[in-house]
Amino acid sequence: MEKLLTKKYLDNLTFEVIGAAIEVHKYFGQGLLESIYHEALKEELINRKINFQTELKIPVIYKNKPLNVDFRCDLFVENCLVVELKSVSEIIPTFQAQLLTYMKLLNSPKGILINFNCKNIFKHGQQTFVNELFRKLPD
């Protein structure tokens, strides 16, 4: 049975995914490669019974023609939430633009940018974004 996509559902899902990232960060701390956090977060999502696709190839269409580009989303959670992972000293606007582009191409109303190279994921290591699709969802 398909879940009704609402703002409340997405907010709760966002809370769960950030909680999973915090759990991974508590275990490893900062300073590891993004790929290690990615693998650990996949395990944490599985443990929490949260469905996701990983390294999802995102199709890019230009004038009705698919382009041969390699856009890959780190995690696409429950077919509605884009999660982009980083382990960098500073989040730059390009990372935010990347997430917003993935959200648009996947018709996703919400996305989370998570940076594991920080002291506290909740306070400094995550940014949540919504778009027009989110605004149109029922509460």
Backbone as JSON Lines, residues from 0, in Angstrom:
{"i":0,"aa":"M","n":[0.84,-1.18,0.0],"ca":[0.0,0.0,0.0],"c":[0.89,1.25,0.0]}
{"i":1,"aa":"E","n":[0.62,2.15,-0.9],"ca":[1.42,3.38,-1.04],"c":[1.09,4.35,0.09]}
{"i":2,"aa":"K","n":[2.11,4.98,0.62],"ca":[1.91,5.96,1.68],"c":[1.44,7.27,1.07]}
{"i":3,"aa":"L","n":[0.53,7.94,1.77],"ca":[0.07,9.26,1.34],"c":[1.19,10.26,1.62]}
{"i":4,"aa":"L","n":[1.61,10.96,0.6],"ca":[2.7,11.92,0.75],"c":[2.13,13.23,1.28]}
{"i":5,"aa":"T","n":[2.52,13.54,2.51],"ca":[2.09,14.78,3.16],"c":[3.32,15.48,3.72]}
{"i":6,"aa":"K","n":[3.14,16.74,4.09],"ca":[4.23,17.48,4.73],"c":[4.64,16.8,6.03]}
{"i":7,"aa":"K","n":[3.64,16.36,6.8],"ca":[3.92,15.7,8.08],"c":[4.72,14.41,7.87]}
{"i":8,"aa":"Y","n":[4.33,13.61,6.89],"ca":[5.06,12.38,6.6],"c":[6.51,12.69,6.24]}
{"i":9,"aa":"L","n":[6.71,13.67,5.36],"ca":[8.07,14.04,4.96],"c":[8.88,14.6,6.12]}
{"i":10,"aa":"D","n":[8.25,15.39,6.96],"ca":[8.95,15.93,8.13],"c":[9.38,14.81,9.06]}
{"i":11,"aa":"N","n":[8.49,13.82,9.28],"ca":[8.84,12.69,10.14],"c":[9.95,11.84,9.52]}
{"i":12,"aa":"L","n":[9.88,11.64,8.21],"ca":[10.92,10.89,7.51],"c":[12.27,11.61,7.6]}
{"i":13,"aa":"T","n":[12.23,12.93,7.43],"ca":[13.44,13.74,7.55],"c":[14.05,13.58,8.94]}
{"i":14,"aa":"F","n":[13.22,13.64,9.96],"ca":[13.65,13.47,11.34],"c":[14.33,12.11,11.52]}
{"i":15,"aa":"E","n":[13.74,11.06,10.96],"ca":[14.31,9.71,11.07],"c":[15.66,9.59,10.37]}
{"i":16,"aa":"V","n":[15.76,10.17,9.18],"ca":[17.01,10.09,8.42],"c":[18.11,10.88,9.12]}
{"i":17,"aa":"I","n":[17.79,12.06,9.61],"ca":[18.8,12.84,10.34],"c":[19.19,12.1,11.62]}
{"i":18,"aa":"G","n":[18.24,11.47,12.28],"ca":[18.56,10.66,13.46],"c":[19.51,9.52,13.12]}
{"i":19,"aa":"A","n":[19.3,8.89,11.97],"ca":[20.19,7.81,11.53],"c":[21.6,8.37,11.27]}
{"i":20,"aa":"A","n":[21.68,9.54,10.65],"ca":[22.98,10.17,10.39],"c":[23.68,10.52,11.7]}
{"i":21,"aa":"I","n":[22.93,11.01,12.66],"ca":[23.5,11.34,13.97],"c":[24.05,10.07,14.63]}
{"i":22,"aa":"E","n":[23.34,8.97,14.51],"ca":[23.8,7.7,15.08],"c":[25.13,7.27,14.46]}
{"i":23,"aa":"V","n":[25.23,7.38,13.14],"ca":[26.48,7.05,12.44],"c":[27.6,7.98,12.9]}
{"i":24,"aa":"H","n":[27.28,9.27,13.01],"ca":[28.28,10.26,13.4],"c":[28.75,10.04,14.84]}
{"i":25,"aa":"K","n":[27.84,9.66,15.72],"ca":[28.22,9.36,17.11],"c":[29.21,8.19,17.15]}
{"i":26,"aa":"Y","n":[28.98,7.22,16.29],"ca":[29.83,6.03,16.27],"c":[31.23,6.34,15.72]}
{"i":27,"aa":"F","n":[31.29,7.04,14.59],"ca":[32.57,7.26,13.92],"c":[33.22,8.6,14.23]}
{"i":28,"aa":"G","n":[32.42,9.62,14.58],"ca":[32.98,10.96,14.71],"c":[33.25,11.54,13.33]}
{"i":29,"aa":"Q","n":[33.99,12.63,13.31],"ca":[34.28,13.29,12.04],"c":[35.63,12.87,11.5]}
{"i":30,"aa":"G","n":[35.87,13.15,10.21],"ca":[37.2,12.96,9.64],"c":[37.39,11.77,8.74]}
{"i":31,"aa":"L","n":[36.34,10.97,8.52],"ca":[36.48,9.82,7.62],"c":[36.02,10.19,6.21]}
{"i":32,"aa":"L","n":[36.23,9.28,5.28],"ca":[35.79,9.48,3.91],"c":[34.27,9.4,3.81]}
{"i":33,"aa":"E","n":[33.73,10.14,2.87],"ca":[32.28,10.12,2.64],"c":[31.76,8.69,2.41]}
{"i":34,"aa":"S","n":[32.52,7.89,1.68],"ca":[32.08,6.54,1.35],"c":[31.85,5.68,2.6]}
{"i":35,"aa":"I","n":[32.62,5.89,3.64],"ca":[32.44,5.13,4.89],"c":[31.13,5.54,5.56]}
{"i":36,"aa":"Y","n":[30.89,6.83,5.64],"ca":[29.62,7.3,6.22],"c":[28.44,6.81,5.4]}
{"i":37,"aa":"H","n":[28.59,6.81,4.08],"ca":[27.53,6.37,3.19],"c":[27.15,4.92,3.48]}
{"i":38,"aa":"E","n":[28.16,4.06,3.55],"ca":[27.9,2.64,3.82],"c":[27.27,2.44,5.21]}
{"i":39,"aa":"A","n":[27.77,3.16,6.2],"ca":[27.22,3.03,7.55],"c":[25.79,3.55,7.62]}
{"i":40,"aa":"L","n":[25.52,4.65,6.91],"ca":[24.16,5.2,6.91],"c":[23.19,4.24,6.22]}
{"i":41,"aa":"K","n":[23.63,3.58,5.17],"ca":[22.79,2.57,4.52],"c":[22.42,1.48,5.53]}
{"i":42,"aa":"E","n":[23.39,1.02,6.3],"ca":[23.13,-0.01,7.32],"c":[22.14,0.5,8.37]}
{"i":43,"aa":"E","n":[22.32,1.74,8.79],"ca":[21.43,2.33,9.8],"c":[20.0,2.45,9.26]}
{"i":44,"aa":"L","n":[19.85,2.84,8.0],"ca":[18.51,2.94,7.41],"c":[17.86,1.56,7.3]}
{"i":45,"aa":"I","n":[18.65,0.56,6.94],"ca":[18.13,-0.81,6.88],"c":[17.65,-1.24,8.27]}
{"i":46,"aa":"N","n":[18.47,-0.97,9.29],"ca":[18.09,-1.33,10.67],"c":[16.8,-0.65,11.1]}
{"i":47,"aa":"R","n":[16.55,0.55,10.58],"ca":[15.35,1.31,10.93],"c":[14.18,1.0,9.98]}
{"i":48,"aa":"K","n":[14.41,0.05,9.06],"ca":[13.38,-0.36,8.1],"c":[12.88,0.8,7.23]}
{"i":49,"aa":"I","n":[13.83,1.64,6.83],"ca":[13.54,2.76,5.93],"c":[14.02,2.37,4.54]}
{"i":50,"aa":"N","n":[13.12,2.39,3.58],"ca":[13.46,2.02,2.2],"c":[14.23,3.13,1.51]}
{"i":51,"aa":"F","n":[15.18,2.73,0.68],"ca":[15.97,3.72,-0.06],"c":[16.59,3.07,-1.28]}
{"i":52,"aa":"Q","n":[16.98,3.91,-2.2],"ca":[17.81,3.52,-3.33],"c":[19.13,4.26,-3.15]}
{"i":53,"aa":"T","n":[20.21,3.62,-3.53],"ca":[21.51,4.25,-3.36],"c":[22.22,4.38,-4.7]}
{"i":54,"aa":"E","n":[22.99,5.45,-4.85],"ca":[23.7,5.72,-6.1],"c":[22.74,5.67,-7.29]}
{"i":55,"aa":"L","n":[21.55,6.19,-7.07],"ca":[20.52,6.19,-8.1],"c":[20.94,7.08,-9.26]}
{"i":56,"aa":"K","n":[20.95,6.5,-10.46],"ca":[21.29,7.28,-11.65],"c":[20.08,8.14,-12.0]}
{"i":57,"aa":"I","n":[20.32,9.43,-12.12],"ca":[19.25,10.38,-12.38],"c":[19.24,10.72,-13.87]}
{"i":58,"aa":"P","n":[18.12,10.45,-14.55],"ca":[18.06,10.78,-15.96],"c":[17.98,12.29,-16.18]}
{"i":59,"aa":"V","n":[18.68,12.75,-17.19],"ca":[18.63,14.17,-17.56],"c":[18.15,14.23,-19.0]}
{"i":60,"aa":"I","n":[17.05,14.94,-19.22],"ca":[16.44,15.05,-20.54],"c":[16.61,16.49,-21.04]}
{"i":61,"aa":"Y","n":[17.07,16.61,-22.26],"ca":[17.18,17.92,-22.9],"c":[16.42,17.87,-24.21]}
{"i":62,"aa":"K","n":[15.39,18.69,-24.33],"ca":[14.54,18.74,-25.53],"c":[14.1,17.34,-25.95]}
{"i":63,"aa":"N","n":[13.55,16.62,-24.98],"ca":[13.01,15.26,-25.17],"c":[14.07,14.21,-25.51]}
{"i":64,"aa":"K","n":[15.34,14.55,-25.31],"ca":[16.4,13.58,-25.59],"c":[17.19,13.31,-24.31]}
{"i":65,"aa":"P","n":[17.3,12.03,-23.92],"ca":[18.11,11.7,-22.74],"c":[19.59,12.01,-23.01]}
{"i":66,"aa":"L","n":[20.22,12.65,-22.06],"ca":[21.64,12.96,-22.19],"c":[22.46,11.87,-21.5]}
{"i":67,"aa":"N","n":[23.64,11.63,-22.02],"ca":[24.53,10.64,-21.45],"c":[25.4,11.33,-20.39]}
{"i":68,"aa":"V","n":[24.78,11.58,-19.23],"ca":[25.49,12.2,-18.11],"c":[25.39,11.28,-16.91]}
{"i":69,"aa":"D","n":[26.28,11.47,-15.97],"ca":[26.33,10.59,-14.82],"c":[25.97,11.35,-13.55]}
{"i":70,"aa":"F","n":[24.69,11.69,-13.42],"ca":[24.19,12.27,-12.17],"c":[23.78,11.11,-11.27]}
{"i":71,"aa":"R","n":[24.32,11.08,-10.07],"ca":[23.94,10.02,-9.13],"c":[23.6,10.61,-7.78]}
{"i":72,"aa":"C","n":[22.46,10.21,-7.3],"ca":[21.96,10.65,-6.0],"c":[22.49,9.67,-4.94]}
{"i":73,"aa":"D","n":[23.09,10.19,-3.87],"ca":[23.62,9.3,-2.83],"c":[22.53,8.38,-2.28]}
{"i":74,"aa":"L","n":[21.43,8.97,-1.84],"ca":[20.31,8.19,-1.32],"c":[19.0,8.83,-1.75]}
{"i":75,"aa":"F","n":[18.07,8.01,-2.2],"ca":[16.72,8.46,-2.5],"c":[15.82,7.65,-1.58]}
{"i":76,"aa":"V","n":[15.34,8.28,-0.53],"ca":[14.66,7.61,0.57],"c":[13.15,7.61,0.34]}
{"i":77,"aa":"E","n":[12.58,6.41,0.43],"ca":[11.13,6.23,0.29],"c":[10.56,6.88,-0.97]}
{"i":78,"aa":"N","n":[11.38,6.98,-2.01],"ca":[10.98,7.56,-3.29],"c":[10.44,8.99,-3.19]}
{"i":79,"aa":"C","n":[10.9,9.73,-2.17],"ca":[10.4,11.1,-2.03],"c":[11.4,12.05,-1.38]}
{"i":80,"aa":"L","n":[12.48,11.55,-0.82],"ca":[13.43,12.39,-0.09],"c":[14.84,12.16,-0.62]}
{"i":81,"aa":"V","n":[15.44,13.22,-1.16],"ca":[16.81,13.14,-1.67],"c":[17.78,13.42,-0.52]}
{"i":82,"aa":"V","n":[18.79,12.57,-0.36],"ca":[19.8,12.77,0.66],"c":[21.16,12.79,-0.02]}
{"i":83,"aa":"E","n":[21.84,13.91,0.13],"ca":[23.18,14.07,-0.44],"c":[24.18,14.13,0.71]}
{"i":84,"aa":"L","n":[25.2,13.29,0.64],"ca":[26.19,13.18,1.72],"c":[27.5,13.83,1.34]}
{"i":85,"aa":"K","n":[28.12,14.45,2.32],"ca":[29.44,15.05,2.15],"c":[30.26,14.78,3.41]}
{"i":86,"aa":"S","n":[31.58,14.87,3.24],"ca":[32.5,14.87,4.37],"c":[33.59,15.88,4.02]}
{"i":87,"aa":"V","n":[33.23,17.14,4.19],"ca":[34.08,18.25,3.74],"c":[34.23,19.27,4.85]}
{"i":88,"aa":"S","n":[35.25,20.12,4.73],"ca":[35.47,21.13,5.75],"c":[34.46,22.26,5.67]}
{"i":89,"aa":"E","n":[33.87,22.46,4.48],"ca":[32.94,23.56,4.32],"c":[31.9,23.22,3.25]}
{"i":90,"aa":"I","n":[30.65,23.49,3.55],"ca":[29.58,23.33,2.56],"c":[29.58,24.57,1.67]}
{"i":91,"aa":"I","n":[29.71,24.34,0.38],"ca":[29.72,25.45,-0.57],"c":[28.4,25.48,-1.34]}
{"i":92,"aa":"P","n":[28.05,26.62,-1.91],"ca":[26.77,26.73,-2.63],"c":[26.58,25.7,-3.74]}
{"i":93,"aa":"T","n":[27.65,25.21,-4.34],"ca":[27.55,24.2,-5.38],"c":[26.88,22.93,-4.86]}
{"i":94,"aa":"F","n":[27.17,22.55,-3.61],"ca":[26.56,21.35,-3.03],"c":[25.05,21.55,-2.86]}
{"i":95,"aa":"Q","n":[24.66,22.74,-2.44],"ca":[23.24,23.04,-2.29],"c":[22.54,23.03,-3.65]}
{"i":96,"aa":"A","n":[23.19,23.61,-4.65],"ca":[22.63,23.63,-6.0],"c":[22.49,22.2,-6.54]}
{"i":97,"aa":"Q","n":[23.47,21.36,-6.25],"ca":[23.43,19.96,-6.67],"c":[22.2,19.27,-6.08]}
{"i":98,"aa":"L","n":[21.97,19.45,-4.79],"ca":[20.82,18.83,-4.13],"c":[19.52,19.34,-4.73]}
{"i":99,"aa":"L","n":[19.41,20.64,-4.93],"ca":[18.18,21.21,-5.5],"c":[17.94,20.69,-6.92]}
{"i":100,"aa":"T","n":[18.99,20.5,-7.69],"ca":[18.86,19.94,-9.03],"c":[18.37,18.5,-8.97]}
{"i":101,"aa":"Y","n":[18.94,17.69,-8.09],"ca":[18.49,16.31,-7.93],"c":[17.02,16.26,-7.52]}
{"i":102,"aa":"M","n":[16.63,17.15,-6.6],"ca":[15.23,17.19,-6.18],"c":[14.32,17.48,-7.38]}
{"i":103,"aa":"K","n":[14.71,18.41,-8.2],"ca":[13.91,18.78,-9.37],"c":[13.83,17.6,-10.35]}
{"i":104,"aa":"L","n":[14.96,17.0,-10.67],"ca":[14.98,15.92,-11.64],"c":[14.24,14.67,-11.15]}
{"i":105,"aa":"L","n":[14.2,14.45,-9.86],"ca":[13.52,13.28,-9.28],"c":[12.08,13.61,-8.82]}
{"i":106,"aa":"N","n":[11.64,14.82,-9.08],"ca":[10.31,15.26,-8.61],"c":[10.14,15.02,-7.12]}
{"i":107,"aa":"S","n":[11.16,15.37,-6.38],"ca":[11.18,15.17,-4.93],"c":[10.89,16.5,-4.24]}
{"i":108,"aa":"P","n":[9.95,16.51,-3.29],"ca":[9.6,17.76,-2.62],"c":[10.58,18.2,-1.53]}
{"i":109,"aa":"K","n":[11.47,17.3,-1.1],"ca":[12.35,17.63,0.02],"c":[13.7,16.97,-0.15]}
{"i":110,"aa":"G","n":[14.74,17.62,0.38],"ca":[16.07,17.05,0.34],"c":[16.88,17.45,1.56]}
{"i":111,"aa":"I","n":[17.86,16.62,1.88],"ca":[18.74,16.89,3.02],"c":[20.18,16.8,2.55]}
{"i":112,"aa":"L","n":[20.95,17.82,2.88],"ca":[22.4,17.82,2.66],"c":[23.04,17.56,4.01]}
{"i":113,"aa":"I","n":[23.78,16.45,4.11],"ca":[24.4,16.06,5.38],"c":[25.91,16.07,5.22]}
{"i":114,"aa":"N","n":[26.58,16.82,6.11],"ca":[28.04,16.87,6.13],"c":[28.54,16.2,7.41]}
{"i":115,"aa":"F","n":[29.23,15.08,7.24],"ca":[29.72,14.34,8.4],"c":[30.99,14.93,9.0]}
{"i":116,"aa":"N","n":[31.62,15.85,8.31],"ca":[32.86,16.44,8.83],"c":[32.54,17.68,9.66]}
{"i":117,"aa":"C","n":[31.86,17.45,10.77],"ca":[31.49,18.52,11.69],"c":[31.43,17.95,13.1]}
{"i":118,"aa":"K","n":[31.31,18.83,14.07],"ca":[31.25,18.37,15.46],"c":[29.87,17.86,15.83]}
{"i":119,"aa":"N","n":[28.81,18.46,15.27],"ca":[27.45,18.13,15.66],"c":[26.56,18.16,14.41]}
{"i":120,"aa":"I","n":[26.09,17.0,13.98],"ca":[25.25,16.9,12.77],"c":[23.99,17.76,12.93]}
{"i":121,"aa":"F","n":[23.33,17.65,14.07],"ca":[22.05,18.34,14.25],"c":[22.2,19.85,14.15]}
{"i":122,"aa":"K","n":[23.23,20.38,14.79],"ca":[23.4,21.84,14.81],"c":[24.07,22.38,13.55]}
{"i":123,"aa":"H","n":[25.09,21.69,13.04],"ca":[25.91,22.26,11.98],"c":[26.06,21.38,10.74]}
{"i":124,"aa":"G","n":[25.64,20.12,10.82],"ca":[25.98,19.18,9.77],"c":[24.87,18.83,8.8]}
{"i":125,"aa":"Q","n":[23.73,19.5,8.9],"ca":[22.67,19.17,7.96],"c":[21.89,20.42,7.58]}
{"i":126,"aa":"Q","n":[21.45,20.41,6.34],"ca":[20.59,21.48,5.83],"c":[19.45,20.8,5.09]}
{"i":127,"aa":"T","n":[18.25,21.27,5.35],"ca":[17.06,20.7,4.71],"c":[16.5,21.72,3.73]}
{"i":128,"aa":"F","n":[16.09,21.21,2.58],"ca":[15.54,22.07,1.53],"c":[14.19,21.54,1.08]}
{"i":129,"aa":"V","n":[13.29,22.46,0.78],"ca":[12.01,22.1,0.18],"c":[11.84,22.93,-1.1]}
{"i":130,"aa":"N","n":[10.94,22.47,-1.95],"ca":[10.67,23.21,-3.18],"c":[9.16,23.41,-3.34]}
{"i":131,"aa":"E","n":[8.76,23.83,-4.51],"ca":[7.34,24.12,-4.76],"c":[6.47,22.88,-4.6]}
{"i":132,"aa":"L","n":[7.0,21.71,-4.91],"ca":[6.24,20.48,-4.73],"c":[5.84,20.28,-3.27]}
{"i":133,"aa":"F","n":[6.76,20.6,-2.36],"ca":[6.49,20.46,-0.93],"c":[5.37,21.42,-0.51]}
{"i":134,"aa":"R","n":[5.45,22.63,-0.99],"ca":[4.45,23.63,-0.61],"c":[3.04,23.23,-1.04]}
{"i":135,"aa":"K","n":[2.93,22.42,-2.09],"ca":[1.62,22.0,-2.62],"c":[1.07,20.76,-1.92]}
{"i":136,"aa":"L","n":[1.89,20.11,-1.1],"ca":[1.44,18.88,-0.42],"c":[0.44,19.21,0.68]}
{"i":137,"aa":"P","n":[-0.47,18.28,0.97],"ca":[-1.35,18.48,2.13],"c":[-0.52,18.42,3.42]}
{"i":138,"aa":"D","n":[-1.05,19.06,4.46],"ca":[-0.34,19.04,5.75],"c":[-0.32,17.62,6.3]}
